[in-house]
Amino acid sequence: MLNHLRMPLVVISTLLPLALLGCQTKSINHSAQASPIIDDKNWSATTLKPRLLQTITNYDWQLTHVSDGDDKLIGLTLQPPLTMHVRPDLLTFDDGCYRYLVTFDMWLPLPYPYTDASVQDTAKSPVTAADCTSIYQATTQDWRGNTIIPSDTAHLLNMTFGRYAGTNFIFNPALPQSVQVNKTVEKQLALKTSKRQTLIFSGTPKPEHPVAGIALTNELLERYRWQLVQVTDKAGAVLSEFTPTEKPIMLSYSLNNYSGDESDKQNGFQSGIYGQSFGVSVGCNGVGGPYALSVNQSLLTGGFPSTMMSCGDAVDDIELQLRRMMTYSTSRLILTNADNKVKTTTEHSEPSYLLTQTLDSGETLIWKNEAKKKP
């Protein structure tokens, strides 16, 4: 007999007919016709579609509905819940026993191509340890030595993010579904794959805290080029290899447009929908990826493919360190006036800013703005 944790996950992972599902009454609130996906402007009048993924990072998401394959949604109440965390290039699902990572290519036009889920252990809390014990004890290995985790959540996610060539997904704001959720829920989100699998998540806003310095926006970040002034390690020691360099180390943020071609419609791509990206130039190879300016001025980054030309040991080492720090990372941004005073600007002048970036790994990078050159 399956334990309390695994029972409701069997329901959603196998998506059996409702007659069979009837025995799992605690897992189902109702069956409802799938509501149509609504335009993102009905989610928020200020949310541009290329900014939608960034908006999604501002919420904690919990699975509340799943499709049964016939365009109907089954409402769910899971204990512990299946939660989703979104960042550029990566979706993280957590059921209290295991963590599932789904990587996707945000650097391509929508819909996003993805790979299958990989699984990690999580630290079991006293609340979930008993429920997780049988799953942990049942893990086996395949012929390659890879760990096989026979959890029902893994089955659900492997069904949704299976090893299909050309499979992709898209996020869309969804019309509210009637489900017993916390009153703080403000958004619902549909994750829909090209294999007709749909998961509906309800989102609660992440806590906001006062932030230091000048309020940051995407438009402000993308307005300037940013020159690296100084890098310090986690102990506060200056890393001298970054200053000075033969060529200045420059950072740019941008909102990208994808012009598309005649095959876009045939391939399901949405021309003009690309995303937000950053790029760092050291004068040789580039370092870059998608970015999201999330709650509390948290900067979330992914990574892009890059050329790997040899540029000399010194430059290669700088690029390697910047790639480690700037891609697939989380950092906090603080914007201040360069002289700690508010300057008045004329029609042809720009304010002078310092952008302090503190990474979760401990390093601190300080950038100074300069006007972007007009094409």
N, C-alpha and C positions, 0 to 999 in steps of 0.2 A: 504494500500500500504506500503510495507516494506521500511524503510529508506535506505539511501545510504550505510551505514555501513553494514546492514544486507543483502542487496540484493545479493552481490557476495558470501556471506557465505552460502546462501541458495543453490546456485549452487553447491558448493563443498560438502555441507553436505548431500544433497539429491542425488547427482550424477545422475540426470535425464538424459534421452536420449538426444542426441545432438539436436534433432528437437525441444525439449522443451527448451533446453539451449539457443537456438538462440536468444530468446528475451532478454537475459542478455548479450548483446554485449560488454559492458564495462568490464565484468569480464573475458572474454576469448580472448586470443591472437591467439590460434590455438589448434588443436588436432594433436597429433603426436604419432606414434608408440613408445612404451616404449623402450628405449635403454637398452641394456643388462647391468647388473651390472658388473663393472670392478673390477679387483683385487686391493687390497689396495696398492700394490707396484706401480701401475700406478697412484695412487693418490700422493704418495710420496715414493721415493725409500728408505727412511730411516724409514718409519712408519711400525713397527711390528704390526701384528694384535692384540696382547694383549694390545698394546699401543693406538689402534685406538680411543677408547672412550676418552682417555686423549687428543688426538689431536683434537677431536671434541669440547672439552671445550674451545679451543683457539679461537673459532669463534662465531659470532652472526649469528643466522640462521633465514631465512624468508621463509615461505611457498610460492613456486612458481608453483608447479604442484601437481596434485592429480590424482590417477588412477580412471578410470570409471568402473572397475570390469572386463574389457575385455583386460587387458594388454595394454591399451592405456592411455596416459597421457594428461590431459587437462591443458594448461598453464593458469596462473591466475595473475591478478594484483589487489591486494586488498588494499583499503585505509580505515582505517589504516591497516597495514599489520598484519598478524598472525605471531608472532615470537616465536622461541623456544630457551630455555636456557637449556644446558645439564650439569649435574653434577652426580657424582656417586649416584646410587639408585633413581634418581629423574629427570624427565623431566618437565619443566615448560613452558606452552604455554600462550601467552598473546595477547589479541586482542584489548587492550585499554580500554575495559569495565570490563573484568573479567580475572582472572588468573586460569589456570587449571593445577593441579598437578597430574602427573602420576608416581607412584612409581613402581620400578621393582627390581628384585633380581639379582644384579650383582655378588653375591657370588656363583651363580650356573653357570655351563658351558653354553656357548651360545647355542641356542638363549635365550634371557632373558625372563623369565616369568614376567608378570606384572599384576597389579590390575587395576580396572576402575578408571577414572579420578574423582578427587574431585575438587570443585570449590570454589574460594575465590573472594571477591570483590577487586577491585583495586581502588586507588585514581584517580578519573576522572579528567583529565586535561581539561582546557577550550576548547581545540580543539575537544575533543571527548565527552564532557559532553552532548551536545545536541543529539548526535547519541545514547548515552547510556540510555537516560532518559526513553524512552518507554520500554526498556528491564528491567531496574531496577523496574519500576512501575508495571510491569507485573509479577514479581516473586510471587510465591505461595508456599504453604507448602504441603508436602505429609502427609499421615496418621500417620507417625512417628514424624512429626514436622520438618523434614529436608527441607531446602530451595530448591525449584525447580526453576532453571533458564532457561527460554525458549529461550535462545539465539541460533542462528544458528551455532555459533562456538561450543557451547556445544554439539549440535547435531552431528556435524562432529567428534568431539573428542570421544563422546560416541559410535559412530559407529566404530571408529578406535580402541578404547580401551574399548570395551564392557565387560560385565560380562560373559565371556566365560571361562569354565573350560579348563585349559591346553593351553590357548592362550599365545603367546609369540611374540617377535619382534627381529629384528636384524638391525643394521646399516651397510650400505655398501656405499663406495664411488661410485658415479654414473657418467656416461658420461654426459658432459654438454648438457643441453636442451636449445634450442633457446628461450629466454624470455627476455623481456625488464627489465633489472636489472641494478643496479649501477655498474659502471666500476670497482669498487674495489672488486667485487665478485671474489673469487679465487677458491672456492670449491663448489661442489654440492653433496648432501648426500641423500641417499634413506633410509627412515624408512619404513620397510616392515613387516607386521604382518603375522602370520600363517593363518589368515582369508582372505588373498589375498587383503588386503588394503595396498596401497603404497602412501606415501607422499614424495615429493621431496622438499628439502630445499636448498636454495642458501646461502652460508656463506661468510661473510666478516670478516677479521681478527680483533680481539679485539685490541685496542691501546696498544702498548708496551711502557714502561717507564724504564728509568735506574733504576737498583736495586742495593742496597748496598751489600758489601761483595763479597764472592767468588761465581761464577756462579754455580748454582745447577743443577744436572741432576738426573734422576731416578737411574742410575747406582751408583752414589755417595751415595744417600740416602740408597740404598739397600745393599751397600757394608758393612755397619757397624751396630752394635747394638748401641743404644743411651740411655745413662743413664740420668735420670732426675736430674738436679742440683738444680733448684730453680723454684718456681711458685710465681708470684705476681698478685694481683688483679688489677682491672681497675684504682685504685688510686695509684698503685705502692707499696702497702704494701705487704711484704713477707707473704705467707701463710705457717706458720710453720709446719702444719700437714703433709706437703709433705717432709720435711727434718728435721732430718733424719728419715727413716722408718726402720722397722726390716729387710726387704729385699729391695734391690735397685729396683726402678721402671725403667723398661727397655722397650724401644720402638724399634721395627724392622719394616722395609719395605721390601717387597718381590714381585717378579714377579712369580706368581703361575703357576704351570703346573697341568693339570688335566689328569691323566693317562687313565681314561675312562674304560668302560667295554663293553661286547658284545651287550648290549642293547642300546648303544649310538646312533648308526646309525638308529635303529628302532625308537627311541624317538626324532631324529632330533638334538641331541647334537653334537657339534664339539669337538672331543677329542683333548686335548692339548691347547684349547683356554679357558682361565679362566680369568685372569686379574691381576691387581695390588692391593695389600692389605697392611695394616699396622696392627700391634698388640701391645698392651701394657700389660705388665705383672706386677702384684703387688704381686705375690706369691700365689694367690688363683684363683679367676675367671679371665678370660681374657677380655680385651676390644679391639675391633678391627672393621675393615670394609674395604671396597674398598677405594682407594685413587686416586687422579689425581693431578699431579704437573702441574698446568696450567700457563697461561700467567702471567708475572711479579712475578714469584715464589709464586703464590697463591696456597695454599694447600686446595683441596676440598675433603671432606670425606663423606662416608656413614656409614653404620653400619652392623654388623654381628649378628646372634643369639649368645647368650652367656649363659654359666651356671650361676646359681644364688645361689651358696652355701653360707651359712652364714660363714663369716671368722672372726667374731669379729667386734664390733662397729667401731673401728678405721679404720680397713682395708676396711670394707663395705662402710664407708663414703668416703674414698679416691677413691675407685672404682666408686662410684656414681658420684663424681665430675669429675673424668677423663672421664667417659662415657658421661657426659654432655658436656665437653669441646672438646673431641677428635672425637666424632661421629656426623655425620650430621652437620658439621661445615665448616666454611671458615676461613682461617688464612693466614698470610704472613710469609714467611721463610727468614731468613738471616743467611748465613754461614760465620763464621770468623775463623781465626786461634786462638787457645786458649790463646796465649800470645800476640796476635796482631802482631806477627812477622812471616814471612815465614820461616819455618824450613826446613833444608835439611834432607832427610830421607835416611837411608841405605836400603839394600836389605831386612832386616828382621824387619824394623821398620815401623810404620804408623804415618802419620801426626796427630796432635792433633787439633780437631775442636770443636767449640761451635756452636750449632744450636739454634737460637732464633726464637721462634714461637709466633707470636702475633695474638690472635684470634679477630674476629670481635666483640665478646662479651666483650673484654677489657682485659682479662687475658693474661699474658705473661709466657711462659714456656721456660726454657733454658735446653738444652740437650748437653751432652758431649759424643763424639764417643768412641767406643772401638771395637777392631777387633772381627768379628764373629767367633765363634768356628767352626772348621771344623768337619764334621760328621765322 
